[in-house]
Amino acid sequence: MASQDPIVGFHFSVVFELLPQFSIDTQFQSVSGLKVTMETETIAEGGQNKFKHTFPIRSNYTDLVLKRGFTSQISGLAMWCSQAIESMIFYPANLLVTLLNEKGIPLKAWYISHAIPTSYELSDFNAEENKIVIENITLKYNFFKEIPIPNF
């Protein structure tokens, strides 16, 4: 198999472990927020003034932001967000973000655990511009991990 390096980021899929789910719920324009940083604590050692010790404390994960063109189609994802944000009824969902090759075969995949919607936004409406309305969904989640994809 020919090398896929470097992998391009324009062919991907997003699948929620969420019901009901419609075809629109897997189609996104962009996904951002697969980022983890390490929170640290700095402690000055008594008697040694040349340096401080830095210790890791916990991982912090940024918000996951999903963007897609707004449509009139029924969306289970939009209903899930609405239920959470408007009615304060939260059902955490897991999801899988997968980078695909030109044939739609997975190259890399990330499992996102325990996501809940924290923001739902529509882009501006402007009669002076001919732009598509963009739906932005922001999710908080516990963690993500890469899922190994076997080489074919």
C-alpha positions in Angstrom: 0.0 0.0 0.0 1.3 3.5 -0.9 2.2 5.8 2.0 -0.6 8.2 3.0 1.9 10.6 4.7 1.2 13.4 5.3 -2.6 12.8 5.7 -4.9 15.5 4.4 -7.7 16.7 6.6 -10.5 17.4 4.2 -12.1 13.9 4.0 -13.5 12.8 7.3 -16.5 11.5 9.1 -18.2 12.1 12.4 -20.5 9.4 13.9 -22.4 9.9 17.2 -23.5 7.1 19.4 -26.8 8.8 19.6 -30.4 8.0 18.6 -32.2 9.1 16.5 -29.5 9.9 14.0 -30.2 11.0 10.4 -27.9 11.3 7.4 -27.4 15.0 8.1 -25.9 14.2 11.5 -22.7 12.8 10.0 -22.0 15.6 7.6 -19.8 18.4 8.8 -17.8 21.2 7.2 -15.2 21.2 9.9 -14.2 19.7 13.2 -11.8 21.4 15.6 -10.8 20.8 19.2 -8.9 17.6 19.3 -6.4 19.1 21.7 -5.1 18.0 25.0 -2.7 19.9 27.3 -1.2 19.0 30.6 -1.9 21.1 33.7 1.1 21.5 35.9 2.0 22.7 39.3 5.3 24.5 40.1 6.9 24.0 43.5 10.0 25.9 44.8 12.4 23.6 46.6 13.4 24.8 50.0 17.1 25.8 50.1 17.6 25.6 46.3 17.0 28.9 44.6 18.3 28.0 41.1 15.2 26.4 39.8 11.6 25.2 40.6 10.2 21.7 40.1 7.2 21.3 37.7 4.9 18.4 38.2 2.0 17.2 36.0 -1.4 17.3 37.6 -4.1 16.5 35.0 -5.0 16.6 31.3 -7.2 19.3 30.0 -9.2 18.8 26.8 -10.4 21.8 24.7 -14.0 22.1 23.4 -14.9 20.2 20.3 -16.5 22.5 17.7 -18.5 21.0 14.8 -19.6 23.2 11.9 -21.9 22.4 9.0 -24.3 24.1 6.6 -27.7 24.7 8.1 -30.5 22.8 6.4 -34.2 22.3 6.8 -33.7 18.5 7.3 -34.6 16.9 10.6 -31.5 16.5 12.7 -31.3 14.2 15.8 -28.1 16.1 16.7 -30.0 19.4 16.7 -32.8 17.9 18.8 -30.2 16.5 21.3 -28.6 20.0 21.6 -32.0 21.7 22.0 -33.0 19.2 24.7 -29.8 19.9 26.6 -29.6 23.6 26.3 -33.3 24.6 26.4 -34.6 21.9 28.9 -31.4 21.1 30.9 -31.8 17.4 30.0 -28.3 16.1 29.3 -27.6 12.7 27.7 -23.8 12.4 27.2 -22.9 10.9 23.9 -19.7 9.3 22.6 -18.6 10.0 19.0 -16.0 8.8 16.5 -14.1 11.2 14.3 -12.3 9.5 11.4 -9.9 10.7 8.7 -10.5 8.9 5.4 -8.5 8.4 2.3 -9.8 9.1 -1.2 -11.7 5.8 -1.3 -13.4 6.4 2.0 -11.2 4.0 3.9 -10.3 5.0 7.5 -6.7 6.1 8.1 -6.9 7.5 11.6 -9.8 7.6 14.1 -10.4 9.2 17.5 -13.0 8.2 20.1 -14.4 11.1 22.0 -16.0 10.2 25.4 -18.9 11.6 27.2 -19.7 14.7 25.1 -22.4 17.2 26.0 -23.5 20.2 24.1 -22.6 23.6 25.6 -23.3 25.9 22.8 -25.4 26.0 19.6 -25.0 28.9 17.2 -26.2 30.0 13.8 -24.1 32.3 11.7 -25.3 35.8 11.0 -28.1 36.5 8.5 -27.1 39.3 6.2 -29.1 40.5 3.2 -26.0 42.2 1.7 -24.1 38.9 1.4 -24.8 35.6 -0.4 -23.5 33.2 2.3 -24.6 29.8 3.5 -25.9 29.8 7.1 -23.4 27.8 9.3 -24.5 25.8 12.3 -21.9 25.7 15.1 -22.2 23.0 17.8 -19.8 23.2 20.7 -19.3 20.1 22.9 -17.5 19.5 26.2 -16.1 16.0 26.6 -14.1 14.0 29.1 -11.3 12.8 26.9 -10.4 11.5 23.4 -8.1 8.6 22.4 -6.8 7.4 19.1 -8.3 4.1 17.9 -5.8 1.9 16.1 -6.6 1.3 12.4 -5.0 -1.8 11.0 -3.0 -1.3 7.7 -4.6 -3.1 4.7 
